[in-house]
Amino acid sequence: MFDSVRGIWGRFLDAARGRARADGKERSAGAPRKSGGKRAPNLFEAAAAYVSACAEDDQERIEEAAGWVSPEALSFGVNELACRAVIALARERDESPRTVARALLGLPSA
């Protein structure tokens, strides 16, 4: 099941990366952004930028963050961020991670 989700996710990110930038130049797929000699973002920075851009519905930042790392690395980073967020909320609310995750998704408690 996760292989199919990963495949769909990868195709989505590949398609997003293939779009032209606002200045009309094509992005190089998978090439990390470096400007002014700065280091390339790591997968956790990419995941944080991607998730925050999704939360703010900022398509330009979503596409930029998706281009920083490979689709697999971004998927891993987003998964790790989700796990850490659920654990932090569970500790804050003094509830189980399962209860918090189901509440965040609007599912009935099990």
One Martini backbone bead per residue (centre of mass of N, CA, C, O) as a GRO file, in nm:
protein
  110
    1MET     BB    1   0.059   0.062  -0.023
    2PHE     BB    2   0.306   0.259   0.015
    3ASP     BB    3   0.414   0.228  -0.272
    4SER     BB    4   0.178   0.372  -0.415
    5VAL     BB    5   0.199   0.637  -0.264
    6ARG     BB    6   0.494   0.695  -0.336
    7GLY     BB    7   0.449   0.698  -0.643
    8ILE     BB    8   0.245   0.928  -0.653
    9TRP     BB    9   0.416   1.135  -0.505
   10GLY     BB   10   0.654   1.134  -0.704
   11ARG     BB   11   0.493   1.224  -0.954
   12PHE     BB   12   0.398   1.489  -0.838
   13LEU     BB   13   0.680   1.614  -0.784
   14ASP     BB   14   0.786   1.590  -1.069
   15ALA     BB   15   0.572   1.773  -1.194
   16ALA     BB   16   0.633   2.022  -1.020
   17ARG     BB   17   0.937   2.047  -1.107
   18GLY     BB   18   0.878   2.077  -1.429
   19ARG     BB   19   0.807   2.348  -1.391
   20ALA     BB   20   0.816   2.662  -1.455
   21ARG     BB   21   0.930   2.943  -1.379
   22ALA     BB   22   0.858   3.273  -1.372
   23ASP     BB   23   1.121   3.328  -1.571
   24GLY     BB   24   1.109   3.048  -1.772
   25LYS     BB   25   1.290   2.858  -1.635
   26GLU     BB   26   1.413   2.554  -1.587
   27ARG     BB   27   1.422   2.311  -1.366
   28SER     BB   28   1.631   2.111  -1.184
   29ALA     BB   29   1.599   1.805  -1.091
   30GLY     BB   30   1.708   1.780  -0.754
   31ALA     BB   31   1.836   2.055  -0.724
   32PRO     BB   32   1.979   2.234  -0.508
   33ARG     BB   33   1.968   2.530  -0.345
   34LYS     BB   34   2.207   2.789  -0.432
   35SER     BB   35   2.303   3.096  -0.264
   36GLY     BB   36   2.585   3.254  -0.197
   37GLY     BB   37   2.718   2.972  -0.077
   38LYS     BB   38   2.508   2.813   0.038
   39ARG     BB   39   2.369   2.559   0.172
   40ALA     BB   40   2.187   2.293   0.144
   41PRO     BB   41   1.905   2.166   0.225
   42ASN     BB   42   1.764   1.953   0.422
   43LEU     BB   43   1.508   1.732   0.471
   44PHE     BB   44   1.388   1.888   0.720
   45GLU     BB   45   1.373   2.166   0.592
   46ALA     BB   46   1.197   2.081   0.357
   47ALA     BB   47   0.959   1.973   0.523
   48ALA     BB   48   0.896   2.232   0.679
   49ALA     BB   49   0.847   2.410   0.431
   50TYR     BB   50   0.628   2.235   0.299
   51VAL     BB   51   0.418   2.225   0.530
   52SER     BB   52   0.389   2.530   0.575
   53ALA     BB   53   0.297   2.587   0.282
   54CYS     BB   54   0.046   2.410   0.291
   55ALA     BB   55  -0.092   2.558   0.532
   56GLU     BB   56  -0.075   2.840   0.346
   57ASP     BB   57  -0.121   2.791   0.039
   58ASP     BB   58   0.188   2.798  -0.108
   59GLN     BB   59   0.284   2.701  -0.412
   60GLU     BB   60   0.567   2.818  -0.450
   61ARG     BB   61   0.690   2.696  -0.185
   62ILE     BB   62   0.625   2.406  -0.244
   63GLU     BB   63   0.799   2.380  -0.502
   64GLU     BB   64   1.065   2.465  -0.377
   65ALA     BB   65   1.087   2.247  -0.151
   66ALA     BB   66   1.057   2.000  -0.352
   67GLY     BB   67   1.351   2.074  -0.492
   68TRP     BB   68   1.568   2.012  -0.262
   69VAL     BB   69   1.471   1.711  -0.272
   70SER     BB   70   1.380   1.414  -0.288
   71PRO     BB   71   1.085   1.250  -0.272
   72GLU     BB   72   1.176   1.047  -0.056
   73ALA     BB   73   1.294   1.250   0.146
   74LEU     BB   74   1.039   1.419   0.181
   75SER     BB   75   0.858   1.192   0.281
   76PHE     BB   76   1.025   1.129   0.531
   77GLY     BB   77   1.016   1.416   0.658
   78VAL     BB   78   0.707   1.437   0.682
   79ASN     BB   79   0.671   1.188   0.857
   80GLU     BB   80   0.851   1.282   1.090
   81LEU     BB   81   0.695   1.539   1.152
   82ALA     BB   82   0.425   1.404   1.218
   83CYS     BB   83   0.523   1.232   1.453
   84ARG     BB   84   0.632   1.464   1.629
   85ALA     BB   85   0.366   1.624   1.647
   86VAL     BB   86   0.192   1.405   1.779
   87ILE     BB   87   0.369   1.364   2.028
   88ALA     BB   88   0.359   1.655   2.133
   89LEU     BB   89   0.049   1.672   2.159
   90ALA     BB   90   0.013   1.431   2.346
   91ARG     BB   91   0.176   1.548   2.581
   92GLU     BB   92   0.016   1.815   2.610
   93ARG     BB   93  -0.276   1.648   2.642
   94ASP     BB   94  -0.251   1.368   2.776
   95GLU     BB   95  -0.237   1.162   2.527
   96SER     BB   96  -0.255   0.958   2.279
   97PRO     BB   97  -0.138   0.941   1.964
   98ARG     BB   98  -0.391   0.809   1.845
   99THR     BB   99  -0.600   1.017   1.943
  100VAL     BB  100  -0.470   1.264   1.810
  101ALA     BB  101  -0.466   1.167   1.515
  102ARG     BB  102  -0.772   1.122   1.491
  103ALA     BB  103  -0.852   1.414   1.561
  104LEU     BB  104  -0.698   1.560   1.329
  105LEU     BB  105  -0.874   1.379   1.108
  106GLY     BB  106  -1.177   1.338   1.219
  107LEU     BB  107  -1.194   1.083   1.383
  108PRO     BB  108  -1.311   0.848   1.558
  109SER     BB  109  -1.284   0.700   1.838
  110ALA     BB  110  -1.156   0.368   1.921
   0.00000   0.00000   0.00000
